[in-house]
Amino acid sequence: MKKFHQILEDITRVTSVIETKYPELYQFLDENPITIPSFVHPNLDITILEDYFDDLNELLKHHLETRKTKMV
């Protein structure tokens, strides 16, 4: 279970960085409360969370790379 909680902490950390330092990206996260599942036990496993974490990192990485080239 430690791994599950660790990946959730990692997701929260990256999401917080995006929200505070790169708010222009936040709109792409679909973190709208309306989209939160209404059923009691959504089927989330460690693989899905790891994929989401990887996607967040890729989004941030791509943004930083393209932002750097636009600033040069």
PyMOL commands that set and color helices and strands:
alter all, ss='L'
color gray80, all
select helices_A, chain A and resi 2-21+23-29+33-35+46-71
alter helices_A, ss='H'
color red, helices_A
deselect
rebuild
show_as cartoon
